[in-house]
């Protein structure tokens, strides 16, 4: 097979969809030495996703999420004369024009933009507004969770047999380590205290940072704990309200915003933190809780969308709108050592079920079935990771 993968999004971010694209390509390279892969990357991206001989890299001039990209990427593929069998669009939207005979596979990570359209910028709304046309034109859809699969069926009316669930996995760099060592590494880079709650994600409304800040304020007031909230993540759209709330709640000396943090530092942060708080309103998958569990860090997550599917019984689940429930869950993880150890061990076992090697095998199976025009045989929905 000749397989194309649109990897332009990885130039803009190594989190979220960028992380998915990066890890999937590396895992496919480790698995598949027979098929011919063509990686379409942003023209300014000098990253070699892999140096394996059957993977070729091509510079694409149109940037990701550009309003003309769905047309121009298709033209570039035609001009290149690659005679692709499959084009995998990892960022939702395939090009309008594709070479004759080239089948389309798309990955849908979430439909947050349909659940929460008021959280979108105009440019994002314009781009993601193409989703209904995209699912019609795609030959097959990969969803990263059963939750996302249900959304695709219920919100977009897609036939169930057209969707296969393939779980994401943590970066292999994430691993447990001695907490004192991890804390020393963190404190050499950032002004972080010994005891802290960690939040990892882009600062944007969907992540419920404001709800977390309110619960943290209550934790300090009601339980008198000497703890800091550390937030690692870039500023996203409509993020200013969260920063304003820090001042309003007088949390300036108790909250530390680190901005975007790379994986090499995050592995130390996860290991040094007392717990991870992830009360997001909606997630198509939610990698940070899985990464935390891989490191042995107990986690509090929202009991909505894909998050219960990812953590199973290895985390505390709370309603994202219930400030008191989130406050109590954080207090329990900060004070109950037996519960902390129990969730740590459960988290290790849960995290072992997810791997990029498995994701690559299942993705390649989708390519093979779609190329051969036969039904995809992988079970969906998934009953277990």
N, C-alpha and C positions, 0 to 999 in steps of 0.2 A: 504494500500500500504506500501511496504518497500522501502524507498527512501534513497539513498546515495548521499552525497554532498561532493565533493572534495574541502576542505577548506585549503589546504596546503599553498596557496599563501598568506594567511592572516598572516603567521608567518614572512614573509619578509617585508610586507608593510601593513599599515592600510589606505593607500591612493589608489585611483584607483580601481583596481580589488579586492584588499584586502578589501577595504571599502564596495564594493558591496557585497562581500561574507559575511562579518560580519553582515551587516545590514539586508540582506535577511534572514539569518538564524534566527536572533532575531525576525524578523517580522513573519516568518513562525511559530516560537515557540509560539508567541502570538495568532496566528490564529488557529493552527491545533493541537488538542490534541488527535486525533484519529489515524492518520497514524504513522508509525514507521520510525524514521529518524536515519541515521547513518552518523556521521560527521567524515570525514577522515582528520586529521590534521597532521602537521609536528611532528615528534617524540620529538622535543625539545620544542614544543609549549604546555604550560601548561594552556592555556586559556580555560575557560569554556564558550563556545559560548552561552550556556543556560543550566540551571540546571533542565529544565523540564523533567519529567520522560520518555517521549516517544522519547527523543533525547539521543543517545548513542555516545560517542566519541571513536575514534580508532586512535592509533599512527601509522603513515606510515613512513617507513625508507627511502624511496626514496624522495629526495627533489624536490620541484617544479622546472620545467624547466631543470631537469636533462635529459641527452640524453637516459638513460635507463628507465626513469620513465614510459613511455607509455607501456612498457612491464611489469615491476615489479609491478606497482600498480594493473594491471589486475590480476597477479598471487596472490597477497595478497587478493584481493577480492574473488578469487576462494577458496583459502585456508581458508578464514574466514567462509565460508559456510553460508553467511547471506541470500542467496536467494533473492537478491534485485530485485525489479520490475523496478526501475528507478535509473540510476546513472547520477547525474547532475554535469558536469564539468564546473565550473564557469570561468576557465581560458583557454578557447578556445579548448584545445586539449584533447580528451578522450583517455583512455588507448586502446591499440590495442586489448588486450584480455580481454573480459568481461565474467562474468558468463552466462551460457546459460539462455535465457529468460529475461535477464536484458536489458531494453531499454535505449538508450543514449539520453540525452538532453544536449546541450552545449550552453553556452552564448558567443556570439561574441560581444565584446565591441567596436572594431574598426578594420579597416584594414589599419592602418597607415603604417604598415610594407610593404604593397604592394604599397602604394602611394609614400612612401619615403624610399626605401630600403637602400639608402646611409646613413640613420641615424642609422642603426642597427649595433650592434657588431656582430662578427662572431657567437658567441654562440646564440644570439637572432635570427639571421637569420636562423640558423640550426633548432631551436625549432619551430619558426613560419612558417618555410618552410613546415611543415606538414599540413598546413591548408586545402589544397585541399583534401587530404585524409580524414581529420577530418570531413568536411562537408558531404562527401559522406557516411561515416559510421554513422553519427548521425541520430537518428530517428526524432529529431526536433531541431530547432535552435531558441534561444531567441536572438533578437537584441535589443540594448538599445535605439535605435532611428530609425526613418525612414531613416535618412541619412546612417546609418550603414546597414540597410536592403537593400537599393538600391545598396550599394557597394557589398554586398554578392551576389545579383542577377547578377549585371553587371560584376564583376571581377571574380566571382567563378562559375557562371552559375547555381546557385541553383534555384530550382523551388520556386515560390513565396509562394505557400501554405505550404511550409516546414518551413517558418519563421514567428515568431510572435514578434511584437514590444511590449516590456514592459519597461516603463521608470524607471530610477533610481529616487532617491529622496534625499533630504539633511538629514544629521544626525539630529535627534530631538534636539540635544544640541544647534543648531543654532537658535537664536532668537534676536529680537531687544532689545536694552537696552540704557540707558542714555549714550550719547557719552562721557561726562566728566568722568563718572565712568569707562567706557571701556578704555579710554585713560590713566587714572590713573593706571589701572591694567596692561596695556601694558608697560607703562613707569617704572613700578616697576620691570619688567622682562627684558626689552630690552631698548637700548639707542635710542628710537624712538622720533622724534620731534612732535610738536603739529599737523602739517599739513603734510600729506603724501599720496602718491598714493601707492596702494597695488597690488602686483602680488603674486598669490598663485599657485604654481605647481612645479614639478620637473624641474630643470634647464637642459634642453636638447634642441637640435636644433628645434624639431617640435613645441616647445612652443613659438618660435619667440622672445626669450628674446633679441636677438641682435636688432631686429626691434624696440622693446620697448625702448631699451637704446638709439637708434638713435633719436627716437621721443622725448624722455625725454630731451636729450641734446638740441634739437631744441626748446623745450618748455622753457627751461631756458634761451636760447640765445635770442629768438624772443619776449618772453612775460615777461621776467624778474621776474618770480614768485619765491617766497621763499618757495620751496616745496622739499620734499625728496621722493625718490623711495625706497620702502621697498619690498624686495623679500623674500618670505617665501617658502622654498622648498629644498629638498635634491639635492645634485649634481647628475645628471644623466650622461649617456654616452655622449661623445663628448661635454662636457660642458665648457672646458677650454677656448674656443674662446670667450664665453660671458664674462668671468672674464677678459680676456685680453682686450676686447673692453672697459670695464669700465676704465682701465688705459689709453687706447688710446684716449678716449673721455674726459679724465680728470674729471671723475665723482666719483672719490674715496671718496670725502667728501659729495657727494649727494646721493650715493647708499648704502643701508644697506642690506647685505645678512644675513638672520637669520638662514639659514639651515632648517632642518626638524622641523616643529612646530606641536604639538599635537592639537587635537580638542579643548581642554579646553582653550588653548591660542588663537587659531584661532578665536574663537567666539568673543573675545575681540578685536583682530586685525581688523576683518571685521567691527565691530561697531565703532572703532576709526578712521578708514580710511575715507578720503574724497571720494574716489572712488576706484573701482577695475579695473585694466587694464588686459585684457585677449585676446591678439591678436594672438592666436595660429593659425598655418597653417592648423591644422586638429584636430578634436575631434570626437570621437564616441558618446560622450554625453557632457562632460564638467561640472563637479559638482561645481567648484568654483564660476562661475557666479550665479548659482542657490542658493548656500549657501550665497553669498553676498546679493542677493535679499531678501532672508529670513530674513537677519539681517537689511534690509533697506538701504543697501549701493548701490548707483547707479553704473552702470557697463558699460564699453566699451568693446565690443567683436568683434572678426573678423566675417565678413559676409560670412563665408564658413562652409561647412560640417554641423554638427548638431547644431551649436551654435545659428543660427537664430530660429531654431525649439524649443530650450530650452527657450530663452529669449523673444520670440515674439516681442511685441512693447515696452517692458519694459527696453530696454537698447539702447545705441548708437552702431550702427554697422558700421565698417570700413573695407576697404580692407586691409588685413594683410601686403601687400607689399607697401602700400602707407604711407610713413612716415609723410607727411604733413597732411593727413586726420586723422591719429591717434593723431598727435600733437594738431590739432584743437579740436578734440573731448575731449581730456583731458583738454584743456584750458576751454572749455565750462562747463564741470562739476566742475572745480575748481572756476569758477567765476560767473556762472549763477545760483543764488539760486532758482529761479522759476523753471528752468529746473530740477535742482537737486531734488526738492520736488516732482515734477511731476513724475519723474522716480522712486523715492522712493515708492510712492503710487502704481504705476503700478507694481513695482517689488513685493510688498507684495501680490497683487492679483494674479500675475502670479505664484509665489512660492506655493501658497495654492493648486494649481492643482496637485502637485506632492506629493506622500506619499509612504512610505515603506509598509504600511498596504495594499494599493491598489496593489503594486508590488507583495506582497506575495499572495494575492488572485488570481491574474492573473497567477502567476507562478504555484500555486497549480492546477489551472484549466488546464494548459499545462500538468502537470504530469498526471492528471486524464485522459485526452484525449489520451495521448501517451500510457499510460498503457492499456487503453481499445482499442487501435488501431482504434480510430475514429478521424475524422478531428478536429483540434483545432478550436473552434468557435469564439475566440476573433478576433475582426477586425484588419487587418493589410493591408495597412499602417494605422497609426493613423492619424485622421484629427486634433485632439486637445489632449493635455495632459489630 
